[in-house]
Amino acid sequence: MTALHSTAPRTGVDVLDRCRALVRPALAEAVGRLHPRLGEMAGYAFGWCEVGGGPAAGSGGKGVRQALAVLGAEAVGGHARAGSTAAVAVELVHVFSLLHDDIMDGDASRRGRPTVWAAYGTGPAVLAGDALFALAVETLAAVPDGGGAVRLLSAALGDLVRGQADDLLFAGRPWTGPERVRPAEYRAMAERKTGALLGCAAALGARLGGAPPATVAALDRAGRDLGIAFQIVDDVLGVWGDPAVTGKPVHGDLRERKKTLPVLVALEAPGAHHLAALLESGRRPDAAAAWIEAAGGRSGALDEARRRIARAEAALGALPLRAGPAGELKALLDFLVGRDL
C-alpha cells in the first residue's frame, strides 16, 4: 500500500504543468473537430486564442480536472492514454458548464478577459457550450466500455446541474428566519456544483485505467471532498482575498450579496440580524466582513475545509496507489487548498 504522505517529487504547480502538457494535444485534436466558428470560441474559452483566432497571451486555467484525471489513471497503473482521454472528456464538460454558468450569472469577465457570451454573443456561447458537451460524450463513447464511462460522466453532470439549480435558488432565499440557507445545504450544493466533476475526473481516469469499482468509488469520494474544500477556499478569498492574487475586488462576494459558507456560518451566530441588514444593503462590505470574521464565519469555513481535505487524504491513503502519482496527488491537494489553511 502506498503512503500518501510520502515526499512528493513535484510541486503542485509542476503537477499541473505536466498534466496540461500531456493532455493539450488530445484536447486540441478534439476541439479541432468542431465547426470552425465553434472551435474558435472553444479555443477562446480555453485561453488558447483571442477573438478572431489570434494567439492569446495567457495560458488559460489551472487544469485541475485534467490533472486529477491523469493522476487517477496513473495511480492505478493505467496507460497515459487512458488518463488523457478522461481528462479531455471532463475538461470539455467543465468548460461547457462555465460557458452556461457565465450566461446565467451575467458575468461579463473571467480571468481578466470578456467571457465567451460577452465576446461572441449569448446565442453563439450557448451553442459552443452544447458542442463541447456533445464532444465530451463522443470522446468517451469511442473507448472500450464507453457506455460505462459516459454513464459516470453523465451522473456527475446531473449532480452539477442540481448544484447549480440550488445555487440559483439560494439567491432568492432570506438571510435569516426559518427559510434561510443553512450551512449543511450549502455544503451539499458545493459537493454537487464543484465536487462532482472533480470526483468524476479522478474516478474516470481510474476507470479507464482499469481500476476495480471500489477504487473508482473511493477516488470519486476523495475528489468530491477536495471540491468542497476548494469551493470553501474560494469563498474565503471572495471576501478577504488579495485582489492582486485573486483578480477580484476585495469584498467582491459581499458586494454581490452571495450566500457563501463564511456568511452562512456567521448568520448562525447570535445577533445575526445585524449582519443580515448589512448584507441586504450591500453598502458596507468592510463592516460586514469584520462582523463575519468576529462571528467565526472565516474560521468556521476553514475548519470545514480542513476536515474535507483530511477525509480526502485518508481515502487516498487507504488505496493501493502507485507511489509517484500518489505523491503528486498529495502535492496537488496541498497546492489547491493548503495556501489558505
Secondary structure, 3 states (H helix, E strand, C coil): CCCCCCCCCCCHHHHHHHHHHHHHHHHHHHHCCCCHHHHHHHHHHHCCECCCCCECCCCCCCCHHHHHHHHHHHHCCCCHHHHHHHHHHHHHHHHHHHHHHHHHHCCCEECCEECHHHHHCHHHHHHHHHHHHHHHHHHHHCCCCHHHHHHHHHHHHHHHHHHHHHHHHHCCCCCCCCCCCCHHHHHHHHHHHHHHHHHHHHHHHHHHCCCCHHHHHHHHHHHHHHHHHHHHHHHHHHHHCCHHHHCCCCCHHHHCCCCCHHHHHHCCCCCHHHHHHHHHHCCCHHHHHHHHHHCCHHHHHHHHHHHHHHHHHHHHHCCCCCHHHHHHHHHHHHHHHHHHC
